[in-house]
C-alpha cells in the first residue's frame, strides 16, 4: 500500500511543479546570527578545544565534511555521514533519524555527544563566561550565557546558510536559459522515473521519511528512525536528504557508502525505485543535479 501511495503521489505531483524555488531570505535576528557565527567556528565548544561545528559542516565545501563518517574529539569516528548544514532550515526535522525538531534542538546534540564534541553545557557555560563571550551574550540575551542562548544563537546563524541562487532556482523564477537543455531533460527524467516522489518541495527533499531499500533490501546496522520510536515499522527509515548542492556532498547516504554521484543515482534507481535506467539517463539526471548548486551563503562571505 505504501508503494502504491508513492506511485499515486508521483502522478499528482506531475500535474504541478513539484519543486519550488528557495526564498531569497528568511527572517533572521542578525545580532544573534553574528554571535552564532562566532560560536559555529569556535572549537571552544568542544571539551578539548579541537572540534567546532564547522569541523563537520564546512560551509565553503558543501556544508558537510566529505568523510564517510565524521571525526570527533580524540579522533573518534561517528556512526553516520554528516548531513549538509546548507538549507537545513528548510528541513522538516533534523538529523538522519529526525530526532531533533528544529535547528536549535539539533545544535545541542553534537556539543554533548561523547564522540563528537564530548562537552557538557555546565562546563561550556563556565568556559564561555570566562571569555569575551560574557559581554557579547549579555548585550543580546537577558539570561546571559545559558544552554538556550547558546543553541539559539547557533541556530539563528544556521538560518542564514541558504543557497537560493542556483541555476535551477533562476529557471523556476522564469529565466528559461538559466539551465541547459540536458539539465532540462534530466529534470524530466528525474520526474518520470519517480525520484520526485521523495525529492520535491523547495529543498528537493528534507520533508519526509522513507525506507532505505524499498525495492531491494539493504544490509544495514543502523535501523534509522526505529532508534527513536522503537516501532518495528520504522526500521530502516531515514529522513530523505535534500539534493541541493548534492554534487558537493559526497560520499552519499546516511552511511557514506557511495562515493560517486553517478553510482548514487544507479543505486537509487535499483534499490529505491526498481526501474531500469540507462547511462544516458543517469548522465542527464546528474546534469540536472548540477543545476541545484548554489553559491556560498552571503552571511559567510560578507
N, C-alpha and C positions, 0 to 999 in steps of 0.2 A: 504493500500500500504506500509506503514511504517513497519508493522509487516512482510509482505511478503519479503521486502528487508532484514530485520533482519534474516529471515529464510535462504534466499539465501546466506547472508553473512556468516552464520554459516557453510553452506555447503562448501563455498570457503575456509574458514579457516581450515576445517577438512582435506583439501588436503595438508596442510603445517603445520609446527609447529607454532601455534598461539601465544605462549608465548616465549619470548627470554630472555636470562639471562641479569641481570643488568651488566653494565660495572664495572670493579673493581675500577675505579676512574673517576672523572670528573675534567676538568680544573678549578683550584682554585688559587686565589691570597691569599697565606697563611697569609700575613701581615694583609690584610683586614679581613680575616676569624677569625684571633685571636682577633682582635678588636671586630668583630661582635659577637663572642662567649661571650665576657665580657658583651656586651650590652644585649644579649639574656637572660642572667641570672640575670640581674640587675633590681630590682624593681624601681630604679630611673626613669625609663622610664614612669611610671605611675604618675598621678597627686599627689596621696597621698603616694607614695613610698611603696605600698603594693603588687603590681602585676607586674610580669615580663612576658616575652614571655614564659619562662619555666613553669609558673604557669598553663597555659592551654596546654602546649606541653611538657610533661615530657618525655624527651628523654630516660630515663632509664626504662620507663614502656610503651612502645608502641608509644610514640610520641604524645599522647593526654592526657586528664586529668581524664579519667574514669568516667565522670559525664554525666548525660543525656544532660544537657546544661552547659556551662561554667559559672563561677562566676567571676565577675569583681570587680572593686573598690566599696567600700561601700556595699559589699555582694549582689550586684545586679546580677540577673540572666540574661544570654543572651537568645537568641531565637533559637539557633541551637547547635547541637552537635559539639564539637571541632574535626576537622579532624586531623589525624596524620601529623606531620611535616616530619616524616621519608620518604625519597624518594620523597618528594614533588617537588623536582627539575625536576622530570620526568613527572609531570602532564602538560597537555596542557593548562590548566587555573588554577587559584587558587580561593578558596572559593567554597562552595557548588553551588552557583549560577553563578560561573565563572566570577565575576565582575572584578577580577584582572588578568592581562595578564601574570604576572610573579612574582617571589618571591619578588622582590624589591617593586613592586606596592602593593603586599599583606602586606608587613611589615609595611607600613604606616597606614593601616586600623585600627588595634587594638589600636594603640597609640592615635588616635583621636576619637575613638569610645567612646561616653559618658558612655556606660555601661561596657566597657572593661577597658581600661587604663585611659580614661577621660582626656587626656592631650591635649595640643596644641604644635605644633612644635616650635613656638617662645618661649614658656615657657620652653620647654625641652632643647632647644639650650642654653638658658641663664643658666639653671642649669648645663648643661654639661661643659660650658665654665668656670664655677667657680669650676672645679674639675680637677682631674688628666687626664681626657679625653682630655683636651685642647691641651696638648703637644703631646698626643698619636695621635689624629686626624691630627695635624699639620705635623707630620712625614710622614703621608700616603697620605693625601689629600691636594692639593694646596689651596682649598677653605676653609679648616678647617672644622668646625662643621656646617653642613647645613642639611636640610631635605634630600637632595640627598645623602650626605655622610653617614648619619645615616642609612638610609634604604639600601644603597648599602653594607655597612659592614655587616649588619644583614643577608642580602640575600646571601652574599658570605659565611658566616658561614653555613647557611642552605643548601647550595650546598654540603657541606661535610657530611650531615646527610643521607648517603646512607647505605643500608644493602645488599651488593652483595654476602654474604657468606651463604645464606640459602641452606638447603639440595637440594631444587629443582633447584637452580642455578647450583650447582655442578652436579646434574643429567643432566641438559641441556648441560653442558660443557663436558659431556662424562662419568662421573662416574655413571654407572648404578646401583651401590649398595648404592648410597647416600640416596635413599628413599626406603621405604618398599614396599612390594607387594601390601598391602592395599592402600598405597598412590598412587601407580601407577594405581590401579583400580579406585580410587577416581578421578584421573585426567581424565581417560577415561569417567567416568560418567559425570564429570563436562563438558566435551566437548559434549557428546551425548545428554545431557539434554538441551543444549543451553546456559548454563551460560557463555560460552566462547564468545558468540556474543557481550557481553558488557565488560567482564573482560578478556582482551587479551593484547598483547604487553608486553614490558619489565616491566611495572608497574602493570600488571594484572588489568588494569583499569586506570582511570585518564586521558583518552584520548578521551572522548566523553560525550555528554549529553544523558540522557534518562528519560522517564516519570516514575514517582514513582506511580505504579499502572497501568500497561499496560493492563493486562487482567481483573483484578478486581479493580475498582476504590477505592480509599482510602480517607477517610475524613481527610483533611489536611488544616490547617490555613495558611500554608506557600506556596504561589504559585510558589516558586522557581525562575527559570530563568525569568519568567514574571515580577518579581520585577525590572529587569534591562531593558528588551526590550519593555515591555508593549504590546507585541504581544500575542494575545489570544492563539495562537498555541503553545506558550512556557509555558503555565500554567502547573505546577507540574513537570517540567523538572529540573533535577539537574545533576551536574557533577557525572559521575559514579565514585565511590571511588576505590582507589587501594585496592587490597586484600592482599598485602604484609603486614605481621605482623598483620593480621586481628584477629588472636587468642588473641592478647594482647590489642585490642582497643574497647572492649565492653564499653558501650552499642552501638548499631548499628543504622545506617541510620541517615539522617540529623536531625531527631527529637529525636534521642536516645530512640526510643520507644521499642526496643527489647534488652533484657539484655543477652540472651544466644545465642551462635553461632549456635547451632543446630536449635533453633527456628528461627533464621535469615535465615537459609537455607530453612527450611519449608516455611517460609513466601515468600521468593523469588520464590520458585517453584510454589506456588499458585498464587501470585499476579503479578509476572513479566513474568513467562514463561507459566503458565497454564498447567503444565504437572504433572501427579501423580508422587510421589516419595516415595519410601519405606524407612523404618527405616534403613535398611542395606545400602541403597544408601546414605542416609544422613550421616551415620557413615563413609562411605568411603570418601565422599566429605570433611567432617571435618578433616579426617586424612590427606587428600591432602593439605588442608589449613594450617595444622601444618607444612607441608614441606616448606611453604613460610616464615617461621620465620627466620629472620636474627639477627645477634648479634648487640650489641650497637656500634654505629659508632666509628671508631678509633679516630676521631677528638675530641671526648668527653672523651675517656678513656686514651689517651696518653698525 
